[in-house]
Amino acid sequence: MRHRVSHRKLGRVTEHRISMLRNQAQELLRYEHIETTMPKAKELRPFVERIITIAKRGIAPGAASPATRSLHARRLVLRDIHDREVVSKLFDTLAPRFEGRPGGYTRILRLGYRKGDSAEIALIELVGSEYDPNAETEKTQKAPAKPKGVGGRLRAAAQRLRGKKAEGAEGEAEAAEPKKPRAGRGKGGSGKTDTRGKGRTTSAPRKAGGS
């Protein structure tokens, strides 16, 4: 029995589980909201909040010199977050935002159940960067709707082919020009030579028995 055993195993060995939490924490700090399953979100919350607390400790005023304290905090954060751009954003933007907040930097929202395996889906986001789902809806309304299903894709392909054929037919019609008739060598435009009015040449008959 799992009495007094903390943390969820999430069906992974220790190395895989820690790597997954590090990747999710990095994406959460980068985009400030991600979608995942509810058990993963509950495990990610203390993991990423500990990182934010270390960053706050690095920028807080204290007895030690600010440069030394900030450097030590950055090295502690870099053990879990390997992207230096995300670490810079954490120390420059996110940590000052939560400077006066004693914990509770994230929020978990239930989104329903996933199709297929019916896993419960949750949205985890940083407090102060509330995710607006209407913004995504407005973008999809402005963008042209993509055809759904095999039938829709076939119809779209047929329309593209018809458009290409119509453009090709117009190009051929412009390229083909009516041929002009050739001018005849004689009168009337016929190809035959006019021999009227010219004398015929006759040869003298040969004598019999001699040359």
C-alpha positions as CSV (number, residue, x, y, z in Angstrom):
1,M,0.0,0.0,0.0
2,R,1.2,3.5,-0.8
3,H,0.8,5.1,2.6
4,R,2.7,8.4,3.0
5,V,4.2,8.1,-0.5
6,S,4.3,11.5,-2.2
7,H,4.2,12.3,-5.9
8,R,2.5,10.5,-8.8
9,K,4.5,8.1,-10.8
10,L,2.6,9.0,-14.1
11,G,3.5,5.6,-15.5
12,R,7.1,6.5,-16.1
13,V,10.5,5.8,-14.5
14,T,12.2,8.5,-12.5
15,E,14.4,9.8,-15.3
16,H,11.6,10.0,-17.8
17,R,9.3,11.7,-15.3
18,I,11.8,14.3,-14.3
19,S,12.7,15.0,-18.0
20,M,8.9,15.4,-18.8
21,L,8.4,17.8,-15.9
22,R,11.4,19.9,-17.0
23,N,10.1,20.1,-20.6
24,Q,6.6,21.1,-19.4
25,A,8.0,23.7,-17.0
26,Q,10.1,25.2,-19.8
27,E,7.1,25.5,-22.1
28,L,4.9,26.9,-19.3
29,L,7.5,29.6,-18.6
30,R,7.8,30.3,-22.3
31,Y,4.1,30.5,-23.3
32,E,2.7,31.1,-19.8
33,H,-0.1,28.5,-20.4
34,I,-0.2,24.9,-21.6
35,E,-2.7,22.1,-21.9
36,T,-2.0,18.7,-20.3
37,T,-3.8,16.0,-18.3
38,M,-4.9,16.8,-14.8
39,P,-2.4,14.5,-12.9
40,K,0.5,16.0,-14.9
41,A,-0.7,19.5,-14.2
42,K,-0.9,18.8,-10.4
43,E,2.6,17.4,-10.5
44,L,3.9,20.4,-12.6
45,R,2.5,23.0,-10.3
46,P,4.9,22.5,-7.3
47,F,7.8,21.8,-9.7
48,V,7.5,25.2,-11.6
49,E,6.6,27.2,-8.5
50,R,9.8,26.1,-6.8
51,I,11.7,27.4,-9.9
52,I,9.9,30.7,-9.7
53,T,10.7,31.0,-6.0
54,I,14.4,30.5,-6.7
55,A,14.3,33.2,-9.3
56,K,12.6,35.6,-6.8
57,R,15.2,34.8,-4.3
58,G,17.9,35.8,-6.8
59,I,16.5,39.3,-7.5
60,A,15.4,40.1,-3.9
61,P,17.5,42.5,-1.9
62,G,19.7,40.9,0.8
63,A,23.0,40.8,2.6
64,A,24.9,39.1,-0.2
65,S,25.9,41.1,-3.3
66,P,23.2,41.2,-6.0
67,A,25.5,39.9,-8.7
68,T,26.6,36.8,-6.7
69,R,23.0,36.0,-5.5
70,S,21.6,36.4,-9.0
71,L,24.4,34.2,-10.5
72,H,23.8,31.4,-8.0
73,A,20.0,31.5,-8.6
74,R,20.5,31.3,-12.3
75,R,22.7,28.3,-12.0
76,L,20.1,26.6,-9.8
77,V,17.4,27.3,-12.4
78,L,19.6,26.1,-15.3
79,R,19.8,22.7,-13.7
80,D,16.1,22.2,-14.7
81,I,15.5,24.8,-17.5
82,H,18.2,24.5,-20.2
83,D,16.9,27.2,-22.5
84,R,18.8,30.5,-21.7
85,E,16.1,32.6,-23.3
86,V,13.4,31.2,-21.0
87,V,15.7,31.7,-18.0
88,S,16.3,35.3,-19.0
89,K,12.5,35.8,-19.3
90,L,12.0,34.2,-15.9
91,F,14.5,36.6,-14.2
92,D,13.6,39.8,-16.2
93,T,9.8,39.5,-16.5
94,L,8.2,36.8,-14.4
95,A,10.1,37.0,-11.1
96,P,9.5,40.8,-10.8
97,R,5.8,40.1,-11.5
98,F,5.5,37.8,-8.5
99,E,7.8,39.7,-6.3
100,G,5.0,40.7,-3.8
101,R,3.1,37.4,-4.1
102,P,4.0,34.7,-1.5
103,G,3.4,31.6,-3.6
104,G,0.5,30.5,-5.7
105,Y,2.0,31.5,-9.0
106,T,-0.1,29.1,-11.2
107,R,-3.7,28.3,-11.8
108,I,-5.3,25.0,-13.0
109,L,-8.5,25.0,-15.0
110,R,-10.5,21.9,-15.9
111,L,-11.3,21.7,-19.6
112,G,-13.2,18.4,-19.8
113,Y,-12.2,15.0,-21.1
114,R,-10.1,13.9,-24.0
115,K,-11.6,11.9,-26.9
116,G,-10.3,8.4,-27.2
117,D,-9.1,7.6,-23.6
118,S,-11.4,10.0,-21.7
119,A,-8.4,11.5,-19.8
120,E,-9.3,14.7,-17.9
121,I,-7.7,17.7,-19.6
122,A,-6.6,20.8,-17.7
123,L,-5.1,24.2,-18.6
124,I,-2.3,25.3,-16.3
125,E,-1.3,29.0,-16.6
126,L,0.7,31.6,-14.7
127,V,-1.3,34.0,-12.6
128,G,-1.4,37.5,-14.3
129,S,-1.3,36.1,-17.8
130,E,-4.9,34.9,-18.1
131,Y,-5.5,32.9,-21.3
132,D,-8.3,34.3,-23.5
133,P,-10.0,31.6,-25.5
134,N,-12.0,34.1,-27.4
135,A,-8.8,35.4,-29.1
136,E,-8.3,32.0,-30.7
137,T,-12.0,31.9,-31.8
138,E,-11.6,35.3,-33.5
139,K,-8.5,34.1,-35.3
140,T,-10.3,31.0,-36.6
141,Q,-13.3,33.0,-37.7
142,K,-11.1,35.3,-39.7
143,A,-9.1,32.5,-41.3
144,P,-10.8,30.5,-44.1
145,A,-12.3,27.2,-42.9
146,K,-10.3,24.1,-44.0
147,P,-12.3,21.3,-45.5
148,K,-13.0,18.5,-43.1
149,G,-13.1,14.8,-43.9
150,V,-12.1,12.9,-47.1
151,G,-15.0,14.3,-49.1
152,G,-14.1,17.9,-48.3
153,R,-10.5,17.4,-49.3
154,L,-11.5,15.7,-52.5
155,R,-13.8,18.6,-53.4
156,A,-11.1,21.1,-52.7
157,A,-8.7,19.2,-54.8
158,A,-11.2,19.0,-57.7
159,Q,-11.8,22.8,-57.5
160,R,-8.0,23.4,-57.7
161,L,-7.7,21.2,-60.7
162,R,-10.6,22.9,-62.4
163,G,-9.0,26.3,-61.8
164,K,-5.7,25.1,-63.2
165,K,-7.4,23.7,-66.3
166,A,-9.3,26.9,-66.9
167,E,-6.1,28.9,-66.7
168,G,-4.4,26.5,-69.1
169,A,-7.3,26.8,-71.6
170,E,-7.1,30.6,-71.5
171,G,-3.4,30.6,-72.1
172,E,-3.7,28.2,-75.1
173,A,-6.4,30.4,-76.6
174,E,-4.2,33.5,-76.3
175,A,-1.3,31.7,-77.8
176,A,-3.2,30.2,-80.8
177,E,-3.6,32.9,-83.5
178,P,-5.5,32.5,-86.9
179,K,-3.2,31.6,-89.7
180,K,-3.1,34.0,-92.7
181,P,-3.4,32.5,-96.2
182,R,-0.3,32.5,-98.3
183,A,-0.2,34.8,-101.3
184,G,-0.5,33.0,-104.7
185,R,2.2,33.3,-107.3
186,G,-0.3,33.9,-110.1
187,K,-3.5,35.9,-110.5
188,G,-6.5,35.0,-108.5
189,G,-4.3,33.9,-105.6
190,S,-4.0,30.3,-106.8
191,G,-0.8,28.4,-106.6
192,K,-0.7,27.5,-110.3
193,T,1.4,29.3,-112.8
194,D,-0.5,31.4,-115.4
195,T,0.7,30.3,-118.9
196,R,-1.8,32.1,-121.0
197,G,-0.5,34.2,-123.9
198,K,2.8,32.3,-124.1
199,G,3.7,30.3,-127.2
200,R,4.3,26.6,-127.1
201,T,7.7,25.3,-128.2
202,T,7.5,22.6,-130.9
203,S,10.3,20.4,-132.0
204,A,10.8,19.4,-135.7
205,P,9.9,15.8,-136.6
206,R,12.8,13.5,-137.2
207,K,13.6,12.2,-140.7
208,A,13.1,8.6,-141.2
209,G,16.3,6.5,-141.5
210,G,18.7,9.3,-140.8
211,S,19.8,11.5,-138.0
